């Protein structure tokens, strides 16, 4: 009977430790700044790990513990800041920068193809040609259709 109770206590302790480690990995050490409280040996990190274990034993959920830590120490204690008006630039900046580079690349590529064709047409303006010769030259100078890409969906 005592063995079953002892095994049950060990299992419960292991579950509490696993939850506490999971939470601790997502909380920044206020003294170190670059380490989680799980990895840090600073006094504040040790106290925060103890606080988290006490909160788990008290029956609080992970979300409640994160909210308590954020309320007590500020939003910077969490490694993943919330998405709100203050952090929108932080969350959206990779997409804005990537989209800007993609748009610039597409524009330059389009300009490069268009400029070559326009230069050829302007060159023909200065050469005296018959209407038939002019049509034949424009047909020859027409840029080739884009090659079919292997990732293209069109048939």
PyMOL CGO cylinders between C-alpha atoms (Angstrom):
from pymol import cmd
from pymol.cgo import CYLINDER

trace = [
    CYLINDER, 0.00, 0.00, 0.00, 2.81, 2.39, 0.88, 0.3, 1, 1, 1, 1, 1, 1,
    CYLINDER, 2.81, 2.39, 0.88, 4.62, 1.50, -2.35, 0.3, 1, 1, 1, 1, 1, 1,
    CYLINDER, 4.62, 1.50, -2.35, 1.64, 2.42, -4.52, 0.3, 1, 1, 1, 1, 1, 1,
    CYLINDER, 1.64, 2.42, -4.52, 1.29, 5.76, -2.76, 0.3, 1, 1, 1, 1, 1, 1,
    CYLINDER, 1.29, 5.76, -2.76, 5.02, 6.41, -3.13, 0.3, 1, 1, 1, 1, 1, 1,
    CYLINDER, 5.02, 6.41, -3.13, 4.92, 5.58, -6.86, 0.3, 1, 1, 1, 1, 1, 1,
    CYLINDER, 4.92, 5.58, -6.86, 1.94, 7.88, -7.30, 0.3, 1, 1, 1, 1, 1, 1,
    CYLINDER, 1.94, 7.88, -7.30, 3.79, 10.72, -5.56, 0.3, 1, 1, 1, 1, 1, 1,
    CYLINDER, 3.79, 10.72, -5.56, 6.84, 10.20, -7.79, 0.3, 1, 1, 1, 1, 1, 1,
    CYLINDER, 6.84, 10.20, -7.79, 4.67, 10.30, -10.90, 0.3, 1, 1, 1, 1, 1, 1,
    CYLINDER, 4.67, 10.30, -10.90, 2.96, 13.50, -9.72, 0.3, 1, 1, 1, 1, 1, 1,
    CYLINDER, 2.96, 13.50, -9.72, 6.35, 15.08, -8.89, 0.3, 1, 1, 1, 1, 1, 1,
    CYLINDER, 6.35, 15.08, -8.89, 7.68, 14.13, -12.35, 0.3, 1, 1, 1, 1, 1, 1,
    CYLINDER, 7.68, 14.13, -12.35, 4.62, 15.72, -14.01, 0.3, 1, 1, 1, 1, 1, 1,
    CYLINDER, 4.62, 15.72, -14.01, 5.06, 18.92, -11.99, 0.3, 1, 1, 1, 1, 1, 1,
    CYLINDER, 5.06, 18.92, -11.99, 8.78, 19.03, -12.88, 0.3, 1, 1, 1, 1, 1, 1,
    CYLINDER, 8.78, 19.03, -12.88, 8.04, 18.51, -16.59, 0.3, 1, 1, 1, 1, 1, 1,
    CYLINDER, 8.04, 18.51, -16.59, 5.44, 21.32, -16.62, 0.3, 1, 1, 1, 1, 1, 1,
    CYLINDER, 5.44, 21.32, -16.62, 7.74, 23.61, -14.64, 0.3, 1, 1, 1, 1, 1, 1,
    CYLINDER, 7.74, 23.61, -14.64, 10.63, 23.00, -17.06, 0.3, 1, 1, 1, 1, 1, 1,
    CYLINDER, 10.63, 23.00, -17.06, 8.39, 23.67, -20.04, 0.3, 1, 1, 1, 1, 1, 1,
    CYLINDER, 8.39, 23.67, -20.04, 7.25, 26.97, -18.56, 0.3, 1, 1, 1, 1, 1, 1,
    CYLINDER, 7.25, 26.97, -18.56, 10.79, 27.89, -17.42, 0.3, 1, 1, 1, 1, 1, 1,
    CYLINDER, 10.79, 27.89, -17.42, 12.18, 27.44, -20.94, 0.3, 1, 1, 1, 1, 1, 1,
    CYLINDER, 12.18, 27.44, -20.94, 9.76, 30.14, -22.16, 0.3, 1, 1, 1, 1, 1, 1,
    CYLINDER, 9.76, 30.14, -22.16, 10.59, 32.67, -19.44, 0.3, 1, 1, 1, 1, 1, 1,
    CYLINDER, 10.59, 32.67, -19.44, 13.59, 35.01, -19.79, 0.3, 1, 1, 1, 1, 1, 1,
    CYLINDER, 13.59, 35.01, -19.79, 15.94, 35.54, -16.87, 0.3, 1, 1, 1, 1, 1, 1,
    CYLINDER, 15.94, 35.54, -16.87, 15.65, 39.18, -15.81, 0.3, 1, 1, 1, 1, 1, 1,
    CYLINDER, 15.65, 39.18, -15.81, 19.27, 39.26, -14.66, 0.3, 1, 1, 1, 1, 1, 1,
    CYLINDER, 19.27, 39.26, -14.66, 20.94, 37.44, -17.59, 0.3, 1, 1, 1, 1, 1, 1,
    CYLINDER, 20.94, 37.44, -17.59, 18.59, 38.57, -20.36, 0.3, 1, 1, 1, 1, 1, 1,
    CYLINDER, 18.59, 38.57, -20.36, 19.83, 36.06, -22.90, 0.3, 1, 1, 1, 1, 1, 1,
    CYLINDER, 19.83, 36.06, -22.90, 19.07, 32.86, -20.97, 0.3, 1, 1, 1, 1, 1, 1,
    CYLINDER, 19.07, 32.86, -20.97, 15.86, 31.24, -19.89, 0.3, 1, 1, 1, 1, 1, 1,
    CYLINDER, 15.86, 31.24, -19.89, 15.33, 30.81, -16.18, 0.3, 1, 1, 1, 1, 1, 1,
    CYLINDER, 15.33, 30.81, -16.18, 15.74, 27.07, -16.72, 0.3, 1, 1, 1, 1, 1, 1,
    CYLINDER, 15.74, 27.07, -16.72, 19.30, 27.56, -17.99, 0.3, 1, 1, 1, 1, 1, 1,
    CYLINDER, 19.30, 27.56, -17.99, 20.31, 30.38, -15.66, 0.3, 1, 1, 1, 1, 1, 1,
    CYLINDER, 20.31, 30.38, -15.66, 21.84, 30.00, -12.19, 0.3, 1, 1, 1, 1, 1, 1,
    CYLINDER, 21.84, 30.00, -12.19, 21.10, 33.58, -11.12, 0.3, 1, 1, 1, 1, 1, 1,
    CYLINDER, 21.10, 33.58, -11.12, 19.32, 34.02, -7.79, 0.3, 1, 1, 1, 1, 1, 1,
    CYLINDER, 19.32, 34.02, -7.79, 16.22, 35.51, -9.45, 0.3, 1, 1, 1, 1, 1, 1,
    CYLINDER, 16.22, 35.51, -9.45, 16.01, 32.55, -11.85, 0.3, 1, 1, 1, 1, 1, 1,
    CYLINDER, 16.01, 32.55, -11.85, 16.12, 30.09, -8.94, 0.3, 1, 1, 1, 1, 1, 1,
    CYLINDER, 16.12, 30.09, -8.94, 13.38, 32.04, -7.16, 0.3, 1, 1, 1, 1, 1, 1,
    CYLINDER, 13.38, 32.04, -7.16, 11.23, 32.16, -10.32, 0.3, 1, 1, 1, 1, 1, 1,
    CYLINDER, 11.23, 32.16, -10.32, 11.61, 28.39, -10.85, 0.3, 1, 1, 1, 1, 1, 1,
    CYLINDER, 11.61, 28.39, -10.85, 10.46, 27.83, -7.25, 0.3, 1, 1, 1, 1, 1, 1,
    CYLINDER, 10.46, 27.83, -7.25, 7.54, 30.24, -7.78, 0.3, 1, 1, 1, 1, 1, 1,
    CYLINDER, 7.54, 30.24, -7.78, 6.48, 28.37, -10.91, 0.3, 1, 1, 1, 1, 1, 1,
    CYLINDER, 6.48, 28.37, -10.91, 6.56, 25.01, -9.09, 0.3, 1, 1, 1, 1, 1, 1,
    CYLINDER, 6.56, 25.01, -9.09, 4.53, 26.48, -6.21, 0.3, 1, 1, 1, 1, 1, 1,
    CYLINDER, 4.53, 26.48, -6.21, 1.95, 27.86, -8.64, 0.3, 1, 1, 1, 1, 1, 1,
    CYLINDER, 1.95, 27.86, -8.64, 1.66, 24.47, -10.37, 0.3, 1, 1, 1, 1, 1, 1,
    CYLINDER, 1.66, 24.47, -10.37, 1.17, 22.75, -7.00, 0.3, 1, 1, 1, 1, 1, 1,
    CYLINDER, 1.17, 22.75, -7.00, -1.53, 25.32, -6.22, 0.3, 1, 1, 1, 1, 1, 1,
    CYLINDER, -1.53, 25.32, -6.22, -3.40, 24.09, -9.32, 0.3, 1, 1, 1, 1, 1, 1,
    CYLINDER, -3.40, 24.09, -9.32, -2.83, 27.05, -11.65, 0.3, 1, 1, 1, 1, 1, 1,
    CYLINDER, -2.83, 27.05, -11.65, -2.79, 26.52, -15.41, 0.3, 1, 1, 1, 1, 1, 1,
    CYLINDER, -2.79, 26.52, -15.41, 0.21, 27.39, -17.60, 0.3, 1, 1, 1, 1, 1, 1,
    CYLINDER, 0.21, 27.39, -17.60, -1.66, 30.38, -19.00, 0.3, 1, 1, 1, 1, 1, 1,
    CYLINDER, -1.66, 30.38, -19.00, -2.40, 31.72, -15.51, 0.3, 1, 1, 1, 1, 1, 1,
    CYLINDER, -2.40, 31.72, -15.51, 1.26, 31.33, -14.53, 0.3, 1, 1, 1, 1, 1, 1,
    CYLINDER, 1.26, 31.33, -14.53, 2.45, 33.19, -17.66, 0.3, 1, 1, 1, 1, 1, 1,
    CYLINDER, 2.45, 33.19, -17.66, -0.08, 35.96, -16.97, 0.3, 1, 1, 1, 1, 1, 1,
    CYLINDER, -0.08, 35.96, -16.97, 1.12, 36.29, -13.36, 0.3, 1, 1, 1, 1, 1, 1,
    CYLINDER, 1.12, 36.29, -13.36, 4.76, 36.49, -14.44, 0.3, 1, 1, 1, 1, 1, 1,
    CYLINDER, 4.76, 36.49, -14.44, 3.92, 39.04, -17.12, 0.3, 1, 1, 1, 1, 1, 1,
    CYLINDER, 3.92, 39.04, -17.12, 1.92, 41.13, -14.65, 0.3, 1, 1, 1, 1, 1, 1,
    CYLINDER, 1.92, 41.13, -14.65, 4.69, 41.05, -12.03, 0.3, 1, 1, 1, 1, 1, 1,
    CYLINDER, 4.69, 41.05, -12.03, 7.76, 41.45, -14.27, 0.3, 1, 1, 1, 1, 1, 1,
    CYLINDER, 7.76, 41.45, -14.27, 6.46, 42.96, -17.51, 0.3, 1, 1, 1, 1, 1, 1,
    CYLINDER, 6.46, 42.96, -17.51, 6.04, 41.59, -21.02, 0.3, 1, 1, 1, 1, 1, 1,
    CYLINDER, 6.04, 41.59, -21.02, 9.79, 41.34, -21.62, 0.3, 1, 1, 1, 1, 1, 1,
    CYLINDER, 9.79, 41.34, -21.62, 10.06, 38.35, -19.29, 0.3, 1, 1, 1, 1, 1, 1,
    CYLINDER, 10.06, 38.35, -19.29, 8.34, 36.16, -21.91, 0.3, 1, 1, 1, 1, 1, 1,
    CYLINDER, 8.34, 36.16, -21.91, 10.30, 34.98, -24.95, 0.3, 1, 1, 1, 1, 1, 1,
    CYLINDER, 10.30, 34.98, -24.95, 7.24, 35.18, -27.22, 0.3, 1, 1, 1, 1, 1, 1,
    CYLINDER, 7.24, 35.18, -27.22, 5.60, 38.61, -26.92, 0.3, 1, 1, 1, 1, 1, 1,
    CYLINDER, 5.60, 38.61, -26.92, 1.88, 38.92, -27.60, 0.3, 1, 1, 1, 1, 1, 1,
    CYLINDER, 1.88, 38.92, -27.60, 0.61, 40.29, -30.90, 0.3, 1, 1, 1, 1, 1, 1,
    CYLINDER, 0.61, 40.29, -30.90, -0.89, 43.72, -30.21, 0.3, 1, 1, 1, 1, 1, 1,
    CYLINDER, -0.89, 43.72, -30.21, -0.50, 47.25, -31.50, 0.3, 1, 1, 1, 1, 1, 1,
    CYLINDER, -0.50, 47.25, -31.50, 2.82, 47.74, -29.69, 0.3, 1, 1, 1, 1, 1, 1,
    CYLINDER, 2.82, 47.74, -29.69, 4.41, 44.56, -31.08, 0.3, 1, 1, 1, 1, 1, 1,
    CYLINDER, 4.41, 44.56, -31.08, 2.78, 44.56, -34.54, 0.3, 1, 1, 1, 1, 1, 1,
    CYLINDER, 2.78, 44.56, -34.54, 5.88, 46.03, -36.17, 0.3, 1, 1, 1, 1, 1, 1,
    CYLINDER, 5.88, 46.03, -36.17, 8.04, 43.35, -34.57, 0.3, 1, 1, 1, 1, 1, 1,
    CYLINDER, 8.04, 43.35, -34.57, 5.83, 40.54, -35.83, 0.3, 1, 1, 1, 1, 1, 1,
    CYLINDER, 5.83, 40.54, -35.83, 5.13, 41.95, -39.31, 0.3, 1, 1, 1, 1, 1, 1,
    CYLINDER, 5.13, 41.95, -39.31, 8.56, 43.36, -40.20, 0.3, 1, 1, 1, 1, 1, 1,
    CYLINDER, 8.56, 43.36, -40.20, 9.93, 40.09, -41.68, 0.3, 1, 1, 1, 1, 1, 1,
    CYLINDER, 9.93, 40.09, -41.68, 6.96, 39.91, -44.07, 0.3, 1, 1, 1, 1, 1, 1,
    CYLINDER, 6.96, 39.91, -44.07, 7.26, 43.58, -45.05, 0.3, 1, 1, 1, 1, 1, 1,
    CYLINDER, 7.26, 43.58, -45.05, 11.01, 43.28, -45.72, 0.3, 1, 1, 1, 1, 1, 1,
    CYLINDER, 11.01, 43.28, -45.72, 10.63, 40.01, -47.64, 0.3, 1, 1, 1, 1, 1, 1,
    CYLINDER, 10.63, 40.01, -47.64, 7.73, 41.39, -49.68, 0.3, 1, 1, 1, 1, 1, 1,
    CYLINDER, 7.73, 41.39, -49.68, 9.70, 44.53, -50.49, 0.3, 1, 1, 1, 1, 1, 1,
    CYLINDER, 9.70, 44.53, -50.49, 12.67, 42.53, -51.77, 0.3, 1, 1, 1, 1, 1, 1,
    CYLINDER, 12.67, 42.53, -51.77, 10.40, 40.27, -53.83, 0.3, 1, 1, 1, 1, 1, 1,
    CYLINDER, 10.40, 40.27, -53.83, 8.61, 43.27, -55.36, 0.3, 1, 1, 1, 1, 1, 1,
    CYLINDER, 8.61, 43.27, -55.36, 11.93, 44.98, -56.16, 0.3, 1, 1, 1, 1, 1, 1,
    CYLINDER, 11.93, 44.98, -56.16, 13.29, 41.81, -57.78, 0.3, 1, 1, 1, 1, 1, 1,
    CYLINDER, 13.29, 41.81, -57.78, 10.12, 41.36, -59.90, 0.3, 1, 1, 1, 1, 1, 1,
    CYLINDER, 10.12, 41.36, -59.90, 10.14, 45.02, -60.96, 0.3, 1, 1, 1, 1, 1, 1,
    CYLINDER, 10.14, 45.02, -60.96, 13.81, 44.93, -62.00, 0.3, 1, 1, 1, 1, 1, 1,
    CYLINDER, 13.81, 44.93, -62.00, 13.28, 41.71, -63.93, 0.3, 1, 1, 1, 1, 1, 1,
    CYLINDER, 13.28, 41.71, -63.93, 10.27, 43.18, -65.73, 0.3, 1, 1, 1, 1, 1, 1,
    CYLINDER, 10.27, 43.18, -65.73, 12.14, 46.42, -66.50, 0.3, 1, 1, 1, 1, 1, 1,
    CYLINDER, 12.14, 46.42, -66.50, 15.11, 44.50, -67.88, 0.3, 1, 1, 1, 1, 1, 1,
    CYLINDER, 15.11, 44.50, -67.88, 12.96, 42.58, -70.38, 0.3, 1, 1, 1, 1, 1, 1,
    CYLINDER, 12.96, 42.58, -70.38, 10.89, 45.63, -71.34, 0.3, 1, 1, 1, 1, 1, 1,
    CYLINDER, 10.89, 45.63, -71.34, 13.89, 47.92, -71.80, 0.3, 1, 1, 1, 1, 1, 1,
    CYLINDER, 13.89, 47.92, -71.80, 15.59, 45.54, -74.23, 0.3, 1, 1, 1, 1, 1, 1,
    CYLINDER, 15.59, 45.54, -74.23, 12.51, 45.32, -76.45, 0.3, 1, 1, 1, 1, 1, 1,
    CYLINDER, 12.51, 45.32, -76.45, 11.96, 49.09, -76.36, 0.3, 1, 1, 1, 1, 1, 1,
    CYLINDER, 11.96, 49.09, -76.36, 15.57, 49.75, -77.34, 0.3, 1, 1, 1, 1, 1, 1,
    CYLINDER, 15.57, 49.75, -77.34, 15.18, 47.45, -80.37, 0.3, 1, 1, 1, 1, 1, 1,
    CYLINDER, 15.18, 47.45, -80.37, 11.95, 49.18, -81.46, 0.3, 1, 1, 1, 1, 1, 1,
    CYLINDER, 11.95, 49.18, -81.46, 13.56, 52.64, -81.15, 0.3, 1, 1, 1, 1, 1, 1,
    CYLINDER, 13.56, 52.64, -81.15, 16.50, 51.43, -83.19, 0.3, 1, 1, 1, 1, 1, 1,
    CYLINDER, 16.50, 51.43, -83.19, 14.10, 50.53, -86.03, 0.3, 1, 1, 1, 1, 1, 1,
    CYLINDER, 14.10, 50.53, -86.03, 12.61, 54.05, -86.00, 0.3, 1, 1, 1, 1, 1, 1,
    CYLINDER, 12.61, 54.05, -86.00, 15.87, 55.47, -87.38, 0.3, 1, 1, 1, 1, 1, 1,
    CYLINDER, 15.87, 55.47, -87.38, 16.24, 52.91, -90.19, 0.3, 1, 1, 1, 1, 1, 1,
    CYLINDER, 16.24, 52.91, -90.19, 14.31, 53.43, -93.46, 0.3, 1, 1, 1, 1, 1, 1,
    CYLINDER, 14.31, 53.43, -93.46, 12.38, 50.16, -94.02, 0.3, 1, 1, 1, 1, 1, 1,
    CYLINDER, 12.38, 50.16, -94.02, 9.35, 49.12, -96.00, 0.3, 1, 1, 1, 1, 1, 1,
    CYLINDER, 9.35, 49.12, -96.00, 6.21, 48.19, -94.11, 0.3, 1, 1, 1, 1, 1, 1,
    CYLINDER, 6.21, 48.19, -94.11, 6.80, 44.46, -94.70, 0.3, 1, 1, 1, 1, 1, 1,
    CYLINDER, 6.80, 44.46, -94.70, 10.44, 44.65, -93.57, 0.3, 1, 1, 1, 1, 1, 1,
    CYLINDER, 10.44, 44.65, -93.57, 9.41, 46.61, -90.51, 0.3, 1, 1, 1, 1, 1, 1,
    CYLINDER, 9.41, 46.61, -90.51, 6.82, 43.95, -89.52, 0.3, 1, 1, 1, 1, 1, 1,
    CYLINDER, 6.82, 43.95, -89.52, 9.35, 41.17, -90.05, 0.3, 1, 1, 1, 1, 1, 1,
    CYLINDER, 9.35, 41.17, -90.05, 11.94, 42.95, -87.88, 0.3, 1, 1, 1, 1, 1, 1,
    CYLINDER, 11.94, 42.95, -87.88, 9.42, 43.64, -85.09, 0.3, 1, 1, 1, 1, 1, 1,
    CYLINDER, 9.42, 43.64, -85.09, 8.42, 39.98, -85.14, 0.3, 1, 1, 1, 1, 1, 1,
    CYLINDER, 8.42, 39.98, -85.14, 12.07, 38.95, -84.84, 0.3, 1, 1, 1, 1, 1, 1,
    CYLINDER, 12.07, 38.95, -84.84, 12.70, 41.45, -82.05, 0.3, 1, 1, 1, 1, 1, 1,
    CYLINDER, 12.70, 41.45, -82.05, 9.65, 40.37, -80.05, 0.3, 1, 1, 1, 1, 1, 1,
    CYLINDER, 9.65, 40.37, -80.05, 10.81, 38.97, -76.68, 0.3, 1, 1, 1, 1, 1, 1,
    CYLINDER, 10.81, 38.97, -76.68, 10.35, 35.21, -76.42, 0.3, 1, 1, 1, 1, 1, 1,
    CYLINDER, 10.35, 35.21, -76.42, 7.44, 33.94, -74.34, 0.3, 1, 1, 1, 1, 1, 1,
    CYLINDER, 7.44, 33.94, -74.34, 8.44, 33.10, -70.78, 0.3, 1, 1, 1, 1, 1, 1,
    CYLINDER, 8.44, 33.10, -70.78, 9.69, 29.57, -70.31, 0.3, 1, 1, 1, 1, 1, 1,
    CYLINDER, 9.69, 29.57, -70.31, 7.40, 27.20, -68.49, 0.3, 1, 1, 1, 1, 1, 1,
    CYLINDER, 7.40, 27.20, -68.49, 8.57, 26.80, -64.93, 0.3, 1, 1, 1, 1, 1, 1,
    CYLINDER, 8.57, 26.80, -64.93, 8.54, 23.41, -63.27, 0.3, 1, 1, 1, 1, 1, 1,
    CYLINDER, 8.54, 23.41, -63.27, 6.60, 24.91, -60.34, 0.3, 1, 1, 1, 1, 1, 1,
    CYLINDER, 6.60, 24.91, -60.34, 3.95, 26.50, -62.58, 0.3, 1, 1, 1, 1, 1, 1,
    CYLINDER, 3.95, 26.50, -62.58, 0.34, 25.37, -62.15, 0.3, 1, 1, 1, 1, 1, 1,
    CYLINDER, 0.34, 25.37, -62.15, -0.79, 26.29, -65.65, 0.3, 1, 1, 1, 1, 1, 1,
    CYLINDER, -0.79, 26.29, -65.65, -0.86, 23.53, -68.23, 0.3, 1, 1, 1, 1, 1, 1,
]
cmd.load_cgo(trace, "trace")
